[in-house]
Structures are given as C-alpha cells and as structure tokens.
Amino acid sequence: MATTAIFNGTVPESDSDSDVESASAADFLGTYQVFLNFRGPDTRYGFTDYLYHDLVGAGVHTFRDDNELREGEEIGPELFKAINDSKISIPIFSKYYAFSKWCLRELAQMVKCREDGRQMIYPIFYDVEPGEVKRYQDYKDGTFQEAFRKHEEDKELDRDTVQQWKEALKVVGKLKGPELKKVTNGHEGALVKIIVKKVLLKLKKNNMHLPKDLVGMQAHIEKLKELLNSDSNGLRIIGIRGMSGLGKTTIAKAIYNELNKFFESHCFLEDVRGKSQQEVDLINLQKHLLSKILKRKIPKIDDVDEGTKQIKGAIHGKKVFIVLDNVDDIVQIEKLAANHNNWDLYGAGSKIIITTTNKEVLLASKVISYYKPELMGDSDALKLFCKFAFERNSPLEGSLLSIEKDKGQWEATFEKLKAIPRKEVQERLRISYDALDDVQKQIYLDIACFFTGVDKMNPCYMWDDCKFHPREGIEALIRRSLITVREDNILRMHDQLRELGRQIVKQNLADPGERCRLWDHGEAFDTLKKHLVPSKSKCRTYIWPGDNPHEEHAWIIGSMASELKSLKDLCIEVKKKGIKSCTMLMLGSIIIFLGLVDINEVHF
C-alpha cells in the first residue's frame, strides 16, 4: 500500500528562482515537486523516511502520504493532484511492492503523466532487481509474480486495470535508476544522498532564474571560466565590475548556474548592498549563507561578529562556490566571505565572485583579477531588440517597424524614452551617484551636462578654480564606473548615465532659468534673451538666422559683463576671431552651454 505525507511546512528560502523548466518551489505555490510512491510496511520508517526528510531539508517540496490504510478503489483528488503536479515521481520498488493496489494505481497514473510529457519518473530498486519489475513473469518464485497471480484472481478487479498495472511496471522497469545493493553496497544513507543530488540536478533547484535565450551570454561565461581557472584546485577570487545596468548580476548568475554543481557547497547572495542596510539585514544574509554551506537551518545569530565567526568555521577546508552580488563596501565582504587574510580557510578549488560598481572594494579586498564586461555590440543589440520586438533574431519585411501606420508610434516612443528614461533604469543607475560626496556629484553633473566627449583638462581649470579637486573627483567617478578616461584623455560617459545626470538637474523644474545647468541650445538662448537686455551703447544681442532660438549658431556682439549683473564667470574658448568655438558662461549659479558659436566681437 502506497503511503505519502503532505508536507505543508514553509519551504526554506532559496538563492534561486529557476526558469519554467527548472521548477523551483516558488513556482508551484502549494503544489509539489517530488511524489514518493512506496509500500508503507516495507520502507515507511526507514529508507523512505530518510529520503523524505533529506529532500525537504534540501528545499524540495515533497509529497508523502501518511495514511496507513486506504479505503475505496479510486485515487482521491488530493493524491491525483499531487501526482499530476509533481515534476518527478520516485517509485521505491521493494520486495512486496506489487501486493499494494494503491502503489500500482499511483504508478499507472505516473506513467500516464510521463507519456503526456508532464513528469519524469526516477525509479529506486530498493531490494528487487530491475529485471523482476519489468519481467516479473520470468521470476517464477518472485514476489511480483505472486502478487499479480492474486490480483488476477481478485474478482473485484477488472482485467483492463490489471493489464494497465503490468504495462506500467514494464515501462518503469526499463528506466534507469539506482539499485541499493549495486550502487552503495546496501548502505541506505549513501543512496539517499545520491538520490537527493540527482533530484536537485534534475529540478535545477540550485540555479538562479535567468531569461531564456540570453544574447551574447556564452562569451561572458567562457571568459569567466578562464579567469576562474575552473578546472584547477586553486582558490580563485575574481570581481565583475562596471556601471549599474551593465548586466553584471546576469553574468554572475549564468556562470553560477554553469558551475555550482561541481562544488560541495555553494551560495548566491543577491543584492548585498540593498539587503545589508542594517545590522539585522547583514545577519540575515549570514544566516542564509550558512544554511547553504551547512545544508541546514541556522537557528540564531546574536550579532554580525558571531555570524562571521560561524562562517569561518563553516567554510574551513570546504570546496565552496560563493557569489556576492552588488557589493559596495569592503565590510560586506569581510563579514560574509572573511577578510583577505583568511582566504586560506577555503578548501582547495573554491571560487568566489564579487560584483560591484566600485573598483575600490576589489582593491581593498586584494582582488587582483576582475572582469569588466564590454557594452553589447551592434549585432547583439539588434538581436536582443528583435527578440523583444518580433520574437525572433532579426526583423523581416512586413514586420511591425516596416508598417508605416505603426512607424510613427515607435518613433514617438523612442523620443519619449530619450526625454524621459524609464524610472526603474534611472533608480538602479542612481545608486552609484548617491554614493558620491557633494563635490564629486558636482563634477559628475558637469560631465553629464557639458563635458562628455571633451578632453578632461578643459573643465579641470574650472573645477580647480571652484576648489573641486578634479583629479581626485575624476578618479572617484572612474572607480565607481560612472565615467571612463582612456589614453586620449577624453571624458566618456554612457548615454544612460548622462541622461540620469540631466534628469537630476531638471528635478521637476519646469522653468529652465531655475535650473543650475542649461545644455539645451534653445533653453540656453531663451535664458540669455531674458538676461541680455540691449542697452543704448554697450550690448547688442542677435540670434541668427531668423531670430530662431533653437538654431545652434548665434552672433553675440558687444560687452556683456555690464549687463549681466549676476554674471560670475564668463568662459569663452576662441582659437581665432570669426571661427566657431565651444562657449560656456555662468549666470549666477546657472551654467549655460552655447554649443558652437560664431564669435565676431567680444569685449571684457
């Protein structure tokens, strides 16, 4: 008789949410991942009990029927649902298994689910051979043959039902599954560990959730494998660094999913920065890490220091794989993965990955190897766009974008995103900005509004005069992956980061004149017209051509200083009289970028 017990306890927190095929517990919300099918008197209080508790302890939502005796001939709705919803059914074939009508009914339903493609069957041959299950009639003195002789003589059973049971045994008997005597020489505990590991692998329980068909991900995985030297027995600690939104977490999840099965213990701690704002939050992270390493619940940790001590003991000598995602402070690394002076606690072959926007965190932790993902190339970017827009790798004639009536809608959406970036993107990027000090923020905003693509020495003169310590400030922005400066000395900033800076400056201020910086030519000239009031002799202002304030060129003639009462600084770069030049001026606290201006006459 089959027995099964409903486990209605809370499923332990997982460091992953797998995709549809990976069937994590969170995906089921009350349904089951594994259905145990067994004859109670044979294995209930021994092997099946060990297996059930180990599966539950590993976070697998497992069904086990606790009823000793079943009444009626049909599978009830509860059992029926448990079988149908499970991703894996595990029949445990014991010596007297076939005498149980309930076991056979459940087995027949399991085979039906398998044939429909809804379920996987993983048989365990406890104290019978696979041959006796699939060819019981060949075993004249076997218990399976004796059981079916009784079923065939039972007048309450029709022939079709008994035949279904025979066919089910034949199908499942051919499936590959471990034999207790052959695999572990009769050691039940060892076999339970093998089964749990196999089930986790089949469910991909340990994997992090990732979208299907990621574009360009395999190249990142191969580069990280090389850095990790994944085939070696040495400890490897590497960083993945770059601006927010670059894909560091996704890349870390992909390599974690690829390699975690090769480690004794492993854990992915996602968004460490966001989940460690308070001491209690950091303690919760420590408890989660310890539960993954030790494979059991951690009852209590009084403070962070105690948690760190427990982690050191847990990792000692073990081959572990740990990912610390979105770290922004060295303290987080020291409290979760030990101080760099204690790296030797880890067992041979251990790997640690740290993702961060802050290069300083890696340097302070003595992490000398890091991977900085490149921005997606045009080919991959087009492929990614097409996957979302057309659900294919490339656009076709007649697709949405080539239909004229929809083209205007796409263009309008594109212009809207340029003007008002998506809120969730801006919030993620702003994390690095908020970590800057006040002076560094001013330098960041200047670059976002005016100096992207400009030689860094040009604004440095202004920042020096403002006591902004530009060399230190620029280095801080580089370390936090907000800008890049290469050999050509040009300040570079990603478009999304530039738009973030400009949105910060706007701060819901509808009147451009109230903003601290102006970079749009039209708004700049409108503001100039309000301040540059032509006098009888000293200042005349002309907007050329056609008095259009939105043109990128202007004639400014005359002496402006006496008319601009709030003018603090005027900065005009003139290479030669009459040549277009990059021009900036400050009206009080407002900085105006005039773009390329034809300078005809300037008086100071």
C-alpha positions, 0 to 999 in steps of 0.5 A: 500500500502506497503511503505519502505525507503532505508536507505543508511546512514553509519551504526554506528560502532559496538563492534561486528562482529557476526558469519554467523548466527548472521548477523551483518551489516558488513556482508551484505555490502549494503544489509539489515537486517530488511524489514518493510512491512506496509500500508503507510496511516495507520502507515507511520508517526507514529508507523512505523516511530518510529520503523524505526528510533529506529532500525537504531539508534540501528545499524540495517540496515533497509529497508523502502520504501518511495514511496507513490504510486506504479505503475505496478503489479510486485515487482521491483528488488530493493524491491525483493532484499531487501526482499530476503536479509533481515534476518527478515521481520516485517509485521505491520498488521493494520486495512486496511492492506489487501486493499494494493496489494503491502503489500500482494505481499511483504508478499507472497514473505516473506513467500516464503523466510521463507519456503526456510529457508532464513528469519524469519518473526516477525509479529506486530498486530498493531490494528487487532487481530491475529485471523482476519489475519489468519481467516479473513473469520470468521470476517464477518464485518472485514476489511480483509474480505472486502478487499479480497471480492474486490480483488476477484472481481478485474478482473485484478487479477488472482485467483492463486495470490489471493489464494497465498495472503490468504495462506500467511496471514494464515501462518503469522497469526499463528506466534507469535508476539506482539499485541499493545493493549495486550502487552503495553496497546496501548502505541506505544513507549513501543512496539517499544522498545520491538520490537527493543530488540527482533530484536537485540536478534534475529540478535545477533547484540550485540555479538562479532564474535567468531569461531564456535565450540570453544574447551574447551570454556564452562569451561572458561565461567562457571568459569567466571560466578562464579567469576562474581557472575552473578546472584547477584546485586553486582558490580563485577570487575574481570581481565583475565590475562596471556601471549599474545596468551593465548586466553584471548580476546576469553574468554572475548568475549564468556562470553560477548556474554553469558551475555550482554543481561541481562544488560541495557547497555553494551560495548566491547572495543577491543584492548585498548592498540593498539587503545589508542596510542594517545590522539585522539585514547583514545577519540575515544574509549570514544566516542564509549563507550558512544554511547553504554551506551547512545544508541546514537551518541556522537557528540564531545569530546574536550579532554580525561578529558571531555570524562571521565567526560561524562562517569561518568555521563553516567554510574551513577546508570546504570546496565552496562556490560563493557569489556576492552580488552588488557589493559596495563596501569592503565590510560586506565582504569581510563579514560574509566571505572573511577578510583577505587574510583568511582566504586560506580557510577555503578548501582547495578549488573554491571560487568566489565572485564579487560584483560591484560598481566600485573598483575600490572594494576589489582593491581593498579586498586584494582582488587582483583579477576582475572582469569588466564586461564590454557594452553589447555590440551592434549585432547583439543589440539588434538581436536582443531588440528583435527578440523583444520586438518580433520574437525572433533574431532579426526583423523581416519585411512586413514586420511591425517597424516596416508598417508605416501606420505603426512607424510613427508610434515607435518613433514617438516612443523612442523620443519619449524614452530619450526625454524621459528614461524609464524610472526603474533604469534611472533608480538602479543607475542612481545608486552609484551617484548617491554614493558620491560626496557633494563635490564629486556629484558636482563634477559628475553633473558637469560631465553629464551636462557639458563635458562628455566627449571633451578632453578632461583638462578643459573643465579641470581649470574650472573645477580647480578654480571652484576648489573641486579637486578634479583629479581626485573627483575624476578618479572617484567617478572612474572607480565607481564606473560612472565615467571612463578616461582612456589614453586620449584623455577624453571624458566618456560617459554612457548615454544612460548615465548622462541622461540620469545626470540631466534628469537630476538637474531638471528635478521637476523644474519646469522653468529652465532659468531655475535650473543650475545647468542649461545644455539645451541650445534653445533653453540656453538662448531663451535664458540669455534673451531674458538676461541680455537686455540691449542697452543704448551703447554697450550690448547688442544681442542677435540670434541668427538666422531668423531670430530662431532660438533653437538654431545652434549658431548665434552672433553675440556682439558687444560687452556683456559683463555690464549687463549681466549683473549676476554674471560670475564667470564668463568662459569663452574658448576662441582659437581665432576671431570669426571661427566657431568655438565651444562657449560656456558662461555662468549666470549666477549659479546657472551654467549655460552651454552655447554649443558652437558659436560664431564669435565676431566681437567680444569685449571684457 
